[in-house]
Amino acid sequence: MSRKGFTLIELMIVIAIVGILAMSIFNLDFNKKTDTEKRDRMVHKVESMIHSTFLSSLSGRGIKQGNAIINPTSTRVLLSPVSQNLIGVYYYSGASRIWSGEVLQFPFFGDQAYTLTGMYYKNKDLSSTVSITSPIEIIFTSDNGIAFSGATSASWVIIWMSLGYRNSQKKLEFDRRFGKIDIQ
């Protein structure tokens, strides 16, 4: 007895093979993120690092190092777009670094297209902006003070930077007077 046609299993195998070939030809990646999603990932990561450092400085809690608890005199967020392409949280006792927290180093997230560029200071009345050419730290002290390293004047109250992925950029602004982060 001879039957003409295909069995259901044979049809399913052919459909699976055609599907695999189509995916390899069109390079479909259902988990692929857009440039704006990647930009937002970078912006929110830096925002999170600054915000959590600010909150930890307000709480006055120490850092567990082995069996000891260390109470830092300041916690600093280092932003270095120029030489090292580094963003990091560091804990200090006086002028000595005693502990490193979270650190992002270029290439950020393993991808060369993430950027941290265009860092600037702004003064109190927001009328003057100065470009920053060297690494800067946002310093959170144990007495709830906030300062910027490298500032030539106490009148500089805002630091802003451009963060992004490829050509998609956002501006992150930190106001030390209020500990406020603004993303534009």
GIFEN-V228813 format. One record per pair of residues at least 4 apart in sequence whose ideal C-beta (glycine too) atoms are under 8 Angstrom apart, sorted by the first residue. I is the first residue (numbers start at 0). J is the second residue. D is the distance in Angstrom with one decimal. If there is no record, write none. Layout:
i=I j=J d=D
i=I j=J d=D
This chain:
i=5 j=9 d=4.4
i=5 j=10 d=5.3
i=5 j=13 d=7.9
i=6 j=10 d=7.3
i=7 j=11 d=6.4
i=8 j=12 d=6.4
i=9 j=13 d=6.6
i=10 j=14 d=6.3
i=11 j=15 d=6.3
i=12 j=16 d=6.4
i=13 j=17 d=6.4
i=14 j=18 d=6.3
i=15 j=19 d=6.4
i=16 j=20 d=6.4
i=17 j=21 d=6.2
i=18 j=22 d=6.4
i=19 j=23 d=6.5
i=20 j=24 d=6.2
i=21 j=25 d=6.1
i=21 j=27 d=7.8
i=22 j=26 d=7.6
i=22 j=27 d=4.9
i=32 j=36 d=4.1
i=32 j=37 d=5.3
i=32 j=40 d=7.6
i=33 j=37 d=7.1
i=34 j=38 d=6.2
i=34 j=164 d=5.1
i=34 j=165 d=5.2
i=34 j=166 d=7.2
i=34 j=167 d=4.4
i=35 j=39 d=6.3
i=35 j=164 d=7.8
i=35 j=167 d=5.2
i=36 j=40 d=6.5
i=37 j=41 d=6.9
i=37 j=108 d=8.0
i=37 j=110 d=7.5
i=37 j=112 d=7.6
i=37 j=113 d=7.2
i=37 j=164 d=4.0
i=37 j=167 d=7.7
i=38 j=42 d=6.3
i=38 j=162 d=7.1
i=38 j=163 d=4.6
i=38 j=164 d=4.1
i=38 j=167 d=4.3
i=38 j=168 d=6.9
i=38 j=169 d=6.1
i=39 j=43 d=5.9
i=39 j=169 d=7.5
i=40 j=44 d=6.3
i=40 j=108 d=7.2
i=40 j=164 d=7.8
i=41 j=45 d=6.6
i=41 j=107 d=6.3
i=41 j=108 d=7.5
i=41 j=113 d=5.2
i=41 j=114 d=8.0
i=41 j=115 d=7.9
i=41 j=162 d=5.1
i=41 j=163 d=6.7
i=41 j=164 d=6.3
i=42 j=46 d=6.2
i=42 j=162 d=4.9
i=42 j=163 d=7.7
i=42 j=169 d=4.9
i=42 j=171 d=5.8
i=42 j=182 d=5.9
i=43 j=47 d=6.0
i=44 j=48 d=6.6
i=44 j=103 d=6.9
i=45 j=49 d=6.5
i=45 j=78 d=8.0
i=45 j=86 d=6.0
i=45 j=103 d=7.9
i=45 j=115 d=7.6
i=45 j=160 d=7.9
i=45 j=162 d=5.9
i=45 j=171 d=6.1
i=46 j=50 d=5.9
i=46 j=171 d=6.2
i=46 j=180 d=5.3
i=46 j=182 d=6.6
i=47 j=51 d=5.9
i=48 j=52 d=6.3
i=48 j=76 d=6.0
i=48 j=86 d=6.6
i=48 j=88 d=5.9
i=48 j=101 d=6.0
i=48 j=103 d=7.8
i=49 j=53 d=6.3
i=49 j=76 d=5.4
i=49 j=137 d=6.5
i=49 j=173 d=6.0
i=49 j=180 d=6.0
i=50 j=54 d=6.4
i=50 j=180 d=6.1
i=51 j=55 d=6.2
i=51 j=88 d=8.0
i=52 j=56 d=6.4
i=52 j=74 d=5.3
i=52 j=75 d=7.9
i=52 j=76 d=5.3
i=52 j=88 d=5.3
i=52 j=100 d=7.6
i=52 j=137 d=7.6
i=52 j=139 d=5.9
i=53 j=57 d=6.7
i=53 j=139 d=5.9
i=53 j=145 d=7.6
i=53 j=178 d=5.1
i=54 j=58 d=6.5
i=55 j=60 d=6.5
i=55 j=74 d=6.4
i=55 j=139 d=7.9
i=56 j=73 d=7.9
i=56 j=74 d=5.1
i=56 j=139 d=3.5
i=56 j=140 d=7.1
i=56 j=141 d=7.0
i=56 j=143 d=6.9
i=57 j=143 d=6.1
i=59 j=70 d=7.8
i=59 j=141 d=6.7
i=61 j=68 d=4.0
i=61 j=69 d=5.6
i=61 j=70 d=4.4
i=61 j=71 d=7.7
i=62 j=68 d=7.1
i=62 j=69 d=4.9
i=62 j=70 d=7.8
i=62 j=71 d=6.6
i=62 j=90 d=5.8
i=62 j=98 d=5.5
i=63 j=67 d=7.6
i=63 j=68 d=5.9
i=63 j=69 d=8.0
i=64 j=68 d=7.6
i=64 j=69 d=5.2
i=64 j=97 d=7.7
i=64 j=98 d=6.1
i=69 j=90 d=7.2
i=69 j=92 d=7.1
i=69 j=97 d=5.9
i=69 j=98 d=6.6
i=70 j=141 d=7.1
i=71 j=90 d=4.0
i=71 j=91 d=5.7
i=71 j=92 d=5.8
i=71 j=97 d=6.4
i=71 j=98 d=7.2
i=71 j=141 d=6.9
i=72 j=91 d=6.1
i=72 j=92 d=5.5
i=72 j=93 d=5.9
i=72 j=140 d=6.8
i=72 j=141 d=5.4
i=73 j=90 d=7.7
i=73 j=91 d=4.7
i=73 j=138 d=5.3
i=73 j=139 d=6.4
i=73 j=140 d=4.8
i=73 j=141 d=6.7
i=74 j=88 d=6.7
i=74 j=89 d=7.3
i=74 j=90 d=5.4
i=74 j=91 d=7.3
i=74 j=100 d=7.8
i=74 j=138 d=7.8
i=74 j=139 d=4.8
i=75 j=88 d=7.3
i=75 j=89 d=5.1
i=75 j=90 d=7.8
i=75 j=91 d=6.4
i=75 j=136 d=4.3
i=75 j=137 d=6.7
i=75 j=138 d=5.1
i=75 j=139 d=7.1
i=75 j=148 d=7.6
i=76 j=86 d=7.4
i=76 j=87 d=7.3
i=76 j=88 d=5.6
i=76 j=136 d=6.6
i=76 j=137 d=4.5
i=76 j=139 d=7.9
i=77 j=85 d=6.4
i=77 j=86 d=6.9
i=77 j=87 d=4.8
i=77 j=88 d=7.8
i=77 j=89 d=6.2
i=77 j=134 d=6.1
i=77 j=135 d=7.7
i=77 j=136 d=5.2
i=78 j=86 d=5.8
i=78 j=115 d=7.0
i=78 j=118 d=6.5
i=78 j=134 d=6.7
i=78 j=135 d=5.4
i=78 j=136 d=7.4
i=78 j=137 d=7.3
i=78 j=158 d=7.7
i=78 j=160 d=6.5
i=79 j=83 d=4.5
i=79 j=84 d=6.7
i=79 j=85 d=4.5
i=79 j=86 d=7.4
i=79 j=134 d=3.5
i=79 j=135 d=7.7
i=80 j=84 d=6.3
i=80 j=114 d=7.9
i=80 j=115 d=4.3
i=80 j=116 d=5.5
i=80 j=117 d=7.8
i=80 j=118 d=5.9
i=80 j=134 d=8.0
i=80 j=160 d=7.0
i=81 j=132 d=6.2
i=81 j=133 d=6.5
i=81 j=134 d=6.7
i=82 j=133 d=7.9
i=82 j=134 d=6.9
i=83 j=104 d=7.4
i=83 j=105 d=7.6
i=83 j=134 d=6.9
i=84 j=104 d=6.9
i=84 j=105 d=3.2
i=84 j=107 d=7.7
i=84 j=115 d=6.6
i=85 j=102 d=7.0
i=85 j=103 d=7.1
i=85 j=104 d=5.3
i=85 j=105 d=7.1
i=85 j=134 d=7.6
i=86 j=102 d=7.3
i=86 j=103 d=4.4
i=86 j=104 d=7.9
i=86 j=107 d=7.9
i=86 j=115 d=6.7
i=87 j=99 d=6.6
i=87 j=100 d=7.2
i=87 j=101 d=7.0
i=87 j=102 d=3.8
i=87 j=103 d=7.0
i=87 j=104 d=7.9
i=88 j=99 d=7.4
i=88 j=100 d=3.4
i=88 j=101 d=5.2
i=88 j=102 d=7.2
i=89 j=96 d=5.4
i=89 j=98 d=7.2
i=89 j=99 d=5.6
i=89 j=100 d=6.7
i=90 j=96 d=7.2
i=90 j=97 d=5.5
i=90 j=98 d=4.1
i=90 j=99 d=7.6
i=90 j=100 d=6.7
i=91 j=95 d=6.4
i=91 j=96 d=5.7
i=91 j=97 d=6.4
i=92 j=97 d=4.8
i=103 j=107 d=5.6
i=103 j=108 d=8.0
i=105 j=111 d=7.8
i=105 j=113 d=7.8
i=106 j=110 d=5.7
i=106 j=111 d=4.7
i=106 j=113 d=6.9
i=107 j=113 d=3.8
i=107 j=115 d=7.6
i=108 j=113 d=6.1
i=110 j=164 d=7.8
i=112 j=164 d=5.5
i=112 j=165 d=4.8
i=113 j=163 d=7.4
i=113 j=164 d=5.6
i=114 j=161 d=7.3
i=114 j=162 d=6.9
i=114 j=163 d=5.2
i=114 j=164 d=7.2
i=114 j=168 d=7.4
i=115 j=160 d=6.2
i=115 j=161 d=7.6
i=115 j=162 d=5.7
i=116 j=160 d=7.3
i=116 j=161 d=5.0
i=116 j=163 d=8.0
i=117 j=130 d=7.7
i=117 j=160 d=6.3
i=117 j=161 d=4.0
i=118 j=130 d=7.4
i=118 j=131 d=4.1
i=118 j=135 d=6.5
i=118 j=158 d=6.7
i=118 j=159 d=7.3
i=118 j=160 d=4.5
i=118 j=161 d=8.0
i=119 j=128 d=5.0
i=119 j=129 d=6.4
i=119 j=130 d=5.6
i=119 j=131 d=6.2
i=119 j=158 d=7.1
i=119 j=159 d=5.4
i=119 j=160 d=7.5
i=120 j=128 d=7.0
i=120 j=129 d=4.8
i=120 j=131 d=6.3
i=120 j=147 d=7.1
i=120 j=150 d=6.4
i=120 j=155 d=4.1
i=120 j=157 d=7.0
i=120 j=158 d=5.9
i=121 j=125 d=5.4
i=121 j=127 d=7.0
i=121 j=128 d=5.3
i=121 j=155 d=6.9
i=121 j=156 d=6.8
i=121 j=157 d=4.0
i=121 j=158 d=7.7
i=121 j=159 d=6.9
i=122 j=126 d=6.5
i=122 j=127 d=4.6
i=122 j=152 d=7.6
i=122 j=154 d=4.7
i=122 j=155 d=5.8
i=122 j=156 d=6.8
i=123 j=154 d=5.4
i=123 j=156 d=5.3
i=125 j=157 d=7.3
i=129 j=155 d=7.4
i=131 j=135 d=5.5
i=131 j=149 d=7.3
i=131 j=158 d=7.5
i=133 j=149 d=6.2
i=134 j=149 d=7.8
i=135 j=147 d=6.0
i=135 j=148 d=5.8
i=135 j=149 d=5.3
i=135 j=158 d=6.6
i=136 j=147 d=7.2
i=136 j=148 d=4.0
i=136 j=149 d=7.7
i=137 j=145 d=7.0
i=137 j=146 d=7.9
i=137 j=147 d=6.2
i=137 j=158 d=6.9
i=137 j=173 d=6.4
i=137 j=175 d=7.2
i=138 j=144 d=7.9
i=138 j=145 d=7.0
i=138 j=146 d=4.6
i=138 j=147 d=7.1
i=138 j=148 d=6.1
i=139 j=143 d=8.0
i=139 j=144 d=7.6
i=139 j=145 d=5.8
i=140 j=144 d=4.2
i=140 j=145 d=7.6
i=140 j=146 d=7.4
i=145 j=175 d=4.2
i=145 j=176 d=8.0
i=145 j=178 d=6.2
i=146 j=150 d=7.4
i=146 j=175 d=6.9
i=147 j=155 d=6.2
i=147 j=158 d=5.9
i=147 j=175 d=6.6
i=150 j=155 d=4.5
i=151 j=155 d=7.6
i=156 j=174 d=6.3
i=156 j=175 d=5.6
i=156 j=176 d=5.3
i=157 j=172 d=5.9
i=157 j=173 d=6.8
i=157 j=174 d=5.0
i=157 j=175 d=7.3
i=158 j=172 d=7.5
i=158 j=173 d=5.3
i=158 j=175 d=7.7
i=159 j=170 d=5.7
i=159 j=171 d=6.6
i=159 j=172 d=4.1
i=159 j=173 d=7.3
i=160 j=170 d=7.3
i=160 j=171 d=5.7
i=161 j=168 d=5.0
i=161 j=169 d=7.4
i=161 j=170 d=5.7
i=161 j=171 d=8.0
i=162 j=168 d=7.0
i=162 j=169 d=5.9
i=162 j=170 d=7.8
i=162 j=171 d=5.6
i=163 j=167 d=5.3
i=163 j=168 d=3.6
i=163 j=169 d=6.2
i=169 j=182 d=5.9
i=169 j=183 d=6.7
i=170 j=182 d=7.2
i=170 j=183 d=4.6
i=171 j=180 d=6.7
i=171 j=181 d=7.6
i=171 j=182 d=5.5
i=172 j=180 d=7.1
i=172 j=181 d=4.4
i=172 j=182 d=7.6
i=172 j=183 d=7.0
i=173 j=179 d=7.4
i=173 j=180 d=5.4
i=173 j=181 d=7.9
i=174 j=178 d=7.5
i=174 j=179 d=4.7
i=174 j=180 d=7.9
i=174 j=181 d=7.2
